Amino acid sequence: MLGGEAISAGAARAHVPASRSLPDSGLFALLAFIVLVFAELLLVLAITGTNYGSTDGKAAQAEILATLEFARRFDITNLNPLQGLGAQMVPTNVWMNPAYWPFAFFDKGLASELSGIVAFICYAAACYAMARCFDLPRVPSIIAAQFTIVIFTPVVLILAFAPNFVSIPGLAVVYAPHLVAFGLLARLSPERPQVWFIAGGLLGLLFYSLYCDPLWTAVSGLAWIVPFAVVTFSSVRRDAILVRCTVLGGCVAVLLLSGALEHVYSLSQYTARVQFPDLLGRPRTPLFTSIVFRSNYAAYFYYCCVPGWALGIWLLRGRPRILVLAGAVSALSLLAYSAAFLYSPGNWWLPIPIYIEHTLFALFWTAAIAGYWGALQALAAYACSWVHVANSIDLGTDPRRARVLSLSPTQAAAATTIIAVAIASVVPAVAINKALKYPKNYWYEAWPDEPELRKFLGNNIGLRADPRFRGSIFFYTFQFDEFLTLDSLWVDAVPTANEYSQLITPQATYFIHELFKRDVSHDLNWFRPWINTGEGSFSTLFRAFRAMGVRYVGGYEPLHISGLEDLPSATFPRRSPFSSGLWVIHEIPEVNVGNYSPTEVTIARSAADIIDALSSPNFDFSRQAVLSADVHDRLVPARDMQLSVIRGGLHVSGHSDGTSLVVLPQQYSNCLRAHDNRVRLVRADLIMTGVIFSETIDTDISLEFGIFSPGCRRTDFADMKQFGLKD
C-alpha cells in the first residue's frame, strides 16, 4: 500500500528475483542522463542559434552582459545605465545562476548555447529529484526527466509550445528549486531530525530561486500554490499535516520578516503594467491562456496526460498517488484561472495563464507518467500471478511459460537492462529524429550587420570606450529591425533612451503619456518618449530630449519637423536579417550630460501641476526646474560637472561657488542614495533626479532597494498617491 506500488504489486514481488537489476541502480540514472544530455547537445548542434535566439532572447543576452559589466556583484538591484533614464536593471543574478556563467568567459554565440545546456541539465535533474521524492522508481523518474527536452530548444519550437526557456534558458534554473521543494514537502514527516533538515532545505531552495530572479520567482511561486496545498493537506495523519503547515508557515515568516517577500511584492507593484493595467494590459484572448490555442500538438499532450492521471488516482497509493492528484487538481485550477482571465470584470495584473501552464508542465507529465507506470505495474503483477498459478497446475503444458520461469537472475537482470536502456533512449531518439528533418538555420535569427553604426555610436557615446555619460540615442521607428539594432547596441554598451523591461515605472509612463500626449496602449514593457497623436508638441519633446540627455535621434528618413530643420545628421547602412536601407541619425546639440544646473525653481505638489509647468513653451530645462521639495538656499550654477557610470551606480563630481542644483538624466527614486551624506537628492521635473550640494561634490550614487531592505519603495508608493499618479 505504500512506497508507490500498485495495489496488486505486492503479490508479484514474491516471484521476482531478489538481485538488484540495473534499472534499480544509480548507474542507470547516470547512463540515462548522459544519453539525455548527449541528445540535447546533438539537437543544439544540429539546429544552431535557437537559445536566446529571438529579439527577447537577444535583449536577455544584453541584460546579462550589462549586469556582468555594470552591476554590483551578487546584488540584484542595480541601475541600468544602458536603457531609458537609468531605471532599475532587471533583477537577474548572473553570479548565482550557473546558466549565465558562460557569458562571463565566452563569446555570446557560444555562451548562449552553453547556457541552454546548463539550464537543461539543472531542470532535468530537478524533475528527476521531484519524481524520486514521491517514491517513483528510477525508470519512470528518468522518463519524466527526459520529457524536459520538449520545453527546451529546438523541440519546443517544433511543437510550438511556450518558448520561455528558449528566449531565456536561465529561467529554468529559477524554476528548478520549486520542483525540488515540492518533492521535499512530500517527504516531510514529524520524525526528527529529518523535519529540521527538510525544513532547512525548503527554505534554502525557495530563497535561492528568489535571489536568482525575484520577478520570475513570483510567477513560478504563484503557479505552485495549488500543488503545494494538495501535498500539504493530502496526508491522513494530522500530525503530518500540522508539520507541513508549520514548516511552510515558518518559511513564509522568515522570508517576510527578512524583507525578501516585501521586495518581490514591491518590485512587481512599482511597475506601469500593474499600476496602469487599463492602458497597458494584454488583450483577454485564448492565445494567452494555453498552448492548446497555439500548437497543433498541445491537445495530444493533454489527451495523453488525462488518462495517466485517472489511472494513477485509481491504482496508486502513498506518495505517487498524491503526486498524480496534485497534477490533476492543478490542471483543474489552471482551467479556472484561465476562465477568470478571459471572463472576469476589471483589470488583470496577475501573470497570464500561459505562464502558469508553462511552469506546471513538469508536474503534468510527471504525474501522467506515474499513472501509466502504476498501470504497467498492475499488469505485470497480474501476469506474474497468472503465470505462477498456471505453473502450479501444470508446468509442462506450455513450453513458452516454462522458458519464462526458467530464466536465471543473471538472465533476468540482463533482459531488464536491455529494456531499461531502450526506455532511456526512446524520448531523446524521437526528439532527434524529428529535429533533424529541419534545416540547420531554420530558426536562427541573426544579429544585424551594422558595424558602421555601432562604431560611430560606440566612439561618441559608448560607455565601454569612456565611462563618462556623453548622451544617449533614441530610435523612433518601433519596428522589428529597430529592436534588433537596440539589442546589438546594448551589447556594445551604448546607452539608449529606449527601454525594454518589465520594470517600466508608473512615473515614466505617466510622464510620456501626459507631457507628450502619447498613446501608450501598445507600449507594454516599453519606454518610448515619442509623439503618436495629434495633440503632442515636438517642440516640447525635443526640449525634454535635451534634459534627458538624448544626443542622437535615429530613424529611416530625415526628420521634417518645424523648428528642427538645422539638426545635423549622418546616414549609416541598415542591415537587419529581414530588411535593409539606411539609418538616418540626427544630433541634438547641448544636451544634459549631468551639467544642467537650474537656478530658477518652482515647487509643485501634484503631477498635473508639474506637467503644466513643463508644457509651457517658455520652459527651459537648463535654467528652470520643478521640484517637489523646498530649497531654502539661493542657488548658483554649478561648474565642471561630470557624470560617470561606475559598477553599481553613478559617480558625480563638480564644483559650486555656493549651493547648486544639478538635474541628472537619471530617473528619480527614493531608493537612490548619495554616498556623501552632505549631498541631497530630490525629485526634479517629476521623473529626474536633482542633486543639491555646496562647494564641491565627489560622490557615488547607487540604488539601495535591496532584497533585505525594500522599505524605501514604500516612499515611492506614497509619492504616487501624493502626486496623483494613482488613486
N, C-alpha and C positions, 0 to 999 in steps of 0.2 A: 504493500500500500504506500510505502514511502520511497524516496530516492528517485522518483521519476519513472518507475517501472509501470507498465500497463497492468491491469488487474490480473490477467492470467499469466503474466510473465514469470511469476514465481514457480509455476509448475514446470516451466521449460528449463529453469536453471539446474534442475536436478539431473538433466540429461546432457548438459553442456560440459565439455572438458574443463577441468579446473585450471589448466595452464593459461597464462596471460598472453593474449594474442597481440599482434602489432597495433590494431585499431584501439586497443585499450592502453597504449603506452604513449609517453611523451614524444618518442621518436616519430610516431605517426603524425602528431600535431606539427612537429618541426618540418617533416617532409612535406606536408600539405601546405604549410606557409611558404616554403621555398618554391613549390610549384606555383602558388598564387602570386608571389612577388615576381617570379620569372615571367608569368603570363602578363602581368600588368606592365612590366618593363618592355616586353616584346610589343605590346599594344602601343605604348608610348613611342617606341622607336619606329613602329610601322606607320603610325599616323601622328606626325610631329606637330608641335606648336599649338596644341589644344589647351594645355594647362595655362591659366591666366591669359587665354587667347582672345577674349572679347574685349570691347572697349572698357567694360567694367574690370576685366582682369588686368588690362594694361594700367588702368588707374590704380588698382590694388598694388601692382608692382611699383608704381611711382610712389605710393604711400609708404610701402615697406622700405624702399631705398631712402626716402626723405627721413623716415624715422631713424634709420641707422645712421644717417649723416647729421641730423639736426636735433634729435630728441635726447633728453637726459636718459642715461642708461637705466633700464629696469623701471622706468617711470612711464605710466600710461596716459598722463595728462601733460600735453605739451602744446605750445603754439605752433601753428602751421605757417612757415614763412613763405610758402610757395603758392598758396591758394587764397583768394579772397582778400580780406583785410586782416589777416593774421588770426583767424578764428582757431578754435581748438582743433588740433590734429585728431583724426580718427584714432581711438584708443586701441592700437594694435601693439601688443607687447612682443616685439620681434626677438627679444632676448630670452623669453620664457617658452616660446612656441618653436619647437625644433623644425617645423615645416618651413620656417622663414630663415633658418640659419644659412642655407646655401647662398642666399643673396649677399651675405657678408663676405663670401670667398670666391664666388664665381660670376662670370658674365650672366646678365639677366636671362639670356636664352637658355643656357644650361641650368641655371639656378631654378628657373620655373619648372623644368621637368623633374629635377631632383626634389623640389618642394612637393610636387604632386605625389611622387613615390613615397616620401616620408609620411605625408599625411595619410596616404592609403594604408600603409603598414600600421600606423597608430590606430586608425579607425577599425581595421580588420581585427587587430589584436583586442581592442575594446569589445567588439562584438563577440568574439570568442570567449573572452573573460565573462561577459554578461551571461552567455548561454551556460557556461560551466557553473557559475554561481547558482543557477537554477537547476542544477543536477542533471543537465543534459549530458549524455555520453559524448565522447570525443568526436565521433564521426558526425553526428548532426551539428555539433558545435562548430566543427570545421566547415561543414557545408554552409552554415549560417554566415561564418566569416567570409567564405568565398563569394557569397552573394553581394558583398560590399563592392565588388567590381562593377555592379550595374549602376552605381551612383557616382562613379568616377569616370574620367575621360579615358578612352573615347567611347566606351559602351553607352554611357548616359546620353551622349549626343546621338548615337544610333537609335536608341529607344525614345529619344525626345522627352526624357524625364527632366525634372527640375535640375538646372545646371549649377547649383550653388557651389558645389565642390569643383567645378570646372573654372568658374570665374575666380574663386578664392579657395584653393585647396586647403589652405591653413585653417579654415573654419572647421574642418574635420577634427583637428586636434582640440579645438574649443569644445566641440560636441562630445568627443570621445569620453571624457570623465563622467558625463552624465549616464552613459551606458553602464560603466563600471559601478558607479554609485547606486544605480538601480539594482544591479545584481547583488551588491553588498547589503543593500537594505533587506533583500530576501533572506540573507544569511543571519540576520540579527536575531538573537535569542537572549533570554535572561541570564544565561550562563556567564560567569566571569572566569578569566579576564577577557574572554572573547568580545564581549559587548564594548569594552573600552577600546580595543584595537579597531574594531569595525567602525565605531563612532568617530575615532580619530581619522580613519581612512575616508569616511564620508565627508567630514568637514574639509579635509585636505583636498579632495577631488573637487568639491564644489567651489572652494576658494581658488584653486588653480585655474579652473575654467573661467571664473570671473576675472581673475588677474590677467589672463591671456587676452580677453576681449569682452568687456562688460556689455556692450551693445548686443552682440550675438548670443552671449550667455543668457541674456534676458529672454530672447526668443526661444532658445532651447529649454530654458527653465520653465517657461510657460507651457511648452508642449509636454513636459514630463510630469506636470502636476497630477494628471489623472492616473498614469501608470503608477506613480509613487503612492497615490492614495489607495489604489487597488491592492498593492502589495502590503501596505501598512495594515489594512483592515481585513485582510483575507484569512488570517490565522484563526483557528478555532480556539486558541489559547488566549485568555485575556491578558496574561502577563506578557506574552509576546507582543500583542497589540500595544500595551502600555509602554513597553521598552522602545518599540519603533517610534511611537508618537513622541516619547521623551527625547530620543536621540535626534529626530528631525527638528523638534522644537528647540532643542539646545543648539543645533547648527544654525537655525534661523536667528536665534537670540544672539549668538556670537557674531554672526555677520551683521546683524542690525546694530548691536552696541559698538562694534568696531568702526561703523560708518560705511562699510562696504555696500550694504543694501541701499542706503540713502544715496550713495554715489551713483549706483546703477539707476535708481529711480530719477534722480535729478538730472542725470546725463540724458536720459531719454525724454524727459519732460521739457527740458530747456531747448527745444527744437521747434522750428517753424512747422514741421509736418504734424506735430502733436498739438501745438497751440493754435494753428490755423488750418484744421482739417477740412473746413468748408472751402478754403482756397486751394489747398494742395493735396486733397485726398485722392486716392486711386479710384477709378470707376468700380462700382459694385457689379462686376461681371463674373460669370462662372470660370473664366480663364484664370482668375486669381484664387480660386478655391481648391482646385485639384488638378493633377496631371491628367486625369481622365479626360479633361476637355482640351488637352494639348497633345496627347500622344495616342497613337493607334494601339500601342502595346499596354497601356495602363490598365485598361479593362481586364485584360488577360491576367495581369499581376494580381488584381483583386479577386478574379474568378478562381485563381489558384489558392489565394490566402484564405478565403472564407471556408471552404471545405476543411482545410487544415485546422482552422480554429475550432470548427464544430467537432471534428474527430478528437482533438486534444481535450476539449471540455468533457467529452463523453468517456474517453478511455484513460486519460492520465490521472494521476493522483499526486499529491505533495506539491513540491515547488514547480515542477514542469506544468502542472495544471494552472497554477497561479500565473505563470508566465503567459500561457495561452489566454487566460481570462483577461489579463492586463492588456494584451494586444487587441482582443475583441472589443472590450469596453472602450479603449482609446479610439478605435475606429468609429464607434458609435458617437463618442463625444466630439470627434472631428467633424462628423456629419452635422451634429447640432451646431457646432461652432461655425461651419460654413453656411448653414441656413441663417444664423444670426447675422453673419457678414452680408449676405445677399438681401435680407428682408427686414432687418431691424431698423427702426427710425433713428434719426440723428446721425452724428458724425462718427466715423470709425477710426480710432487711433491705435488699436491693438495690431499686432503682426497679422498680415494677411494669412488666410488659411493654408495656402500652398506652402508657406514656410513651416507651419506646424506639421503638415503632412510629410514634408521632406525630413524633418527632424525625427519623426517616428517610423520612417521606413524600416530601419534596422529591427525595431521591435516587431513590426508587422510580419516581416519574412521569417524572423527567428521563431516567433510564436507559431506560424504555419508549419515550419519545418519540424518543430517539436510535436505538433499534432500528427503529422504524417509519420514521423518516427514511432510515435506511440501506436499507430495503426499497424506499422510493419512489425513491431514487437508482438502485438497481439496475434497477428497472422503467424509469425514464427513460432510463438508458444503453442498455438493451436496445431500447427503442422507437426511440431515435435511430439506433442502428446498423442496425435493421431498415429504417427509412425511407431511410437512406443507401444501403444495399445495393440496395433496390428501385429507388431513383432511378438508380443507376448502370446498372441493367439496362434500365429503360425508364421515363423520367420522364413521358412523355406518357400512359401507360396509366391514370393515376389523377389527375384534376384536384385532388382534395382534398389529395393528397400534395404536389402541386406548389405549392398555395397555402401550405401549411405551410412548405415550404422557401424560398418567396419572400419571407417576412417580413423586413423590414429590421431592423437593430439597434435603431433607434428604436422600431419597432412591437413588437419582441420585448420591449424594456425596459418599454414601456407595458403590455403584456399581463401581464408578471410583476409589475408594480407593482399592477395591479388584483387579481391573485390574492393577492399578499402582504398587501394591505390587508384583503381578505376573511378571510384566515387570521388576521391580527392582531386581528380583531373577533369571531371566532366564539366563543371561550371567554367573553369578557365578555357577549356578546349572549345566549348561552344562560343564563348566570347571572342576568342582569337579567330575562329573560323568566320564569324560574322564580320568582324572588323576588317579582316584582310581583303574583303571584297570592295573596300573603298579606296580611292586614290590616296597617296601619302599625304598630300597637302589639301585634302578635301575641306577640312575645317580651319585650315591655317589662315590667320588674319595678320598680314604683315604690318610692321610699323611703317609710318610714312617715310619716304626717302626725300628729306628736305634738309640736307646739310648746310645749304647757304643760309636759310632762315635760322637754323639752330646756332650757327656760328655767329651771325650778326647779333642775335639777342643774347647769346651767352657772353660775348665780349662786352656788350653795353649794359646789361642789367643782370646777368647771371651771378648767382651767389657763390658758385664754385670758383669763378675767376676772381671775385672780390666780395668779401663778406659784407661790405657796406651796402645799405639799401640805396639803389640808384633808380628805382622806379619799377613798374610792372607793365605788363601788356594785357590788353583786353580784346578778345575776339567776339564779334557780334553776329556772325552768320548763324550759329547754333545748329550747324549741320553735322552729319556723321564724320566727315573728314576733319572738321574742326576739333571734334572730340579726340580723334587720333593724334592730331597735332598737339593738343594740350597735354595728352599723356606723354608724348615724347619730350616736350619742353619741361614738364615736371621731373622727368627722369634726369634731364640735364641741369636741374636746379635753377630753372628760370621762373621767377615769380609771375603769376598771372592774377588779374583781378577776377577772372572766372574762378568759381569754386564749385567743386562737385563733392558732396558729402552728405551723410545722414544728419550731420550736426549743424546745418544752416540755422542760425539763431533767429528767434522771433523778431528781434530788433532790426536785423539785417533785411529780412523780408518786408517788414513794415516800412523801413526807410525807402527802399526802391519802389514799393507799391504806392506810397503816398507822395514822395518827393518827385518821382519821375512818372507817376501815373501808370506804372507798368502793370499789365495783366499778368499775374504770376501763376495762373491756373495750370500752366504747363511747365512750371519751374520746380517740380518736386525734386529735392536733393540738389538744387542748383542755386547759386547766387549769380545773377546776371543783371547788372545795373545798365539797362538799355531801355529805350523807349519803343513800345509796340502799340501804342494807342495815339489817337489824335490829340489827346489832352496834354501830353508831355511836352516839355520845353528842352530842346537840345542845348540851348544856352545854359540852362540850369545844370543839365547833365555834365557838360564839359567843365563848368566851374567846379562841380563836385569831383569830377575826374582828377583835376589838378590837386584838390585837397586829399584825395585818396591815393595819390602817388602814381596814377596811371600815366605812364610816359608814352606808351605806344597804343594805337588802336588798329586792329587788323581786320580786313575783310576781303571780299572778292574783287571789289571795284573801288575807285576813288570816291571819297565822300563828297557829296554835293549838298552841304548844309550852310545856310545863310550865316555869315559871320565867321565861318571857319575855312574859307577858301584858301587862306595862305598857309595852312599847315603843311610843312614839308613831308614828303612821302618817298618811299622806295618800294620796289617790287622784287619778289622772290618767287622761284618756282614752287608750285604746289603739286606734290606728287603723293597722293594717298593711294591705297590699293584699289580704290573704286572710282576715282576721279582725278582730273589734272587741270591745271590752269595756273593762275598767279595769286599770290598773297600780296595785297597792297597794304603797306604798313605806314600809317601816319604818325608823326611825332608831335606830342603836345609839349610846349615849352614851359619852363618854370614850374614844374610840379613839386609837390611836397615830398621831400626825401627825409623828413624829420626836422625840417628847418622852418616850418611855418610857425611864426611867433606872434599871434594876435595880441593887440593891446586894448581893443575895444570889446568889452564883454557884456553880454546880455544874459540875464538869468531867466530861465523858463522852467516850469514845474510839470508841464504836460508835453507829450509827444506832438500833439496837434499844434501847440504854440511854437515848438521848435521847428516843425516843418514849415509853418507860416513864415518864420523869420528866414529860414534858409531859402525859401522860394522867391524872396524879393530879388528883383533884377539887380539891385544895387548891393547885394550882399557879397562881400569879398572875403573868402575863406582865409586869405593870408593876413588880413588885418583884423577881422572880426571873428568872434566865436560865441556860441550859445552854450552856456554851462548850466548844470542843474544844481551846483553848489556855489555858495557865495565866496567871493575873493575880496578880502579887505585891503590888501596891499595895492599900491599903484604899480601897474605893470609897465615894464620896458621891454623892447625887443631883445631877444637872446641873440647871441652871435657864436660863430664857429661850431654850430651844431652838427653832430654826426650820429647817425643811427646805423647800427650794425647788427647782423644776425649772428648769434652765438649758439652753441649747443644748449638747448633747453629754454631759449628765450631771446631777448634783445639786450643790446648794450647801448646806452645813450650817454653822450658826453657833449659838453659845451660850456659856455660862459655867459654871464649876465652882469650888468652894471647895477643891478638891484634885484628885484623879483620879476621873474619872467614866466610866461605861459607858453609852452610848446605843444602844438597839436600833432600827434603822431599818426601816420597812416596805419593804425593798429586798432582793431575793434576793441571796444571797452568791455570790461567785466569787473565786477567787484572782487573777483578771484585773482586779478593781476596784483603783483606785489613788487614794489621797488626795494632793492636790497639795501639802499641807503634810506634810513628812516627819516631823513630830513627832506626827502622828496615826496611830494604829494601827487597822487593820481586822481583825476576827476573825469567825469563823463563830459565830453565836448561834442557838440553838433549831433547829439543823440547817440551816435554809434562810435565816435572816435575817442581816442584816449588823450586826455590833456595832462601834461606834466608841468607841475608848478615847482620852481626851485629858486634859490637865491645864490647869486655869485657864481658858483661852479657846480656842475653836475657831472658825475662819472660813475654811473651805476648800472647794474643789470636789472632787467625786468623779467619776471617769469610768472607762469600760471600756477597758482598754488591750490588748484582744485584737485586734491589728492584722493586716493581710494580710501584713506582713513581720515581725511579732512575735507568733507564735502560741504561744510557749513556755510562757506562763502556764497554758494549758489542760492541759498535762501534769500540773500540780499538782492540777487539778480531777479528772483521771482517777485520780491517786494517792489523793485523798481518797475517791473512790468505793470503792476497794478497802479503804482503811483503815476506813471506816465500815460496810463490809459491804453496800453497795448493790448491788454486782456482784462475782461471783467473779473 
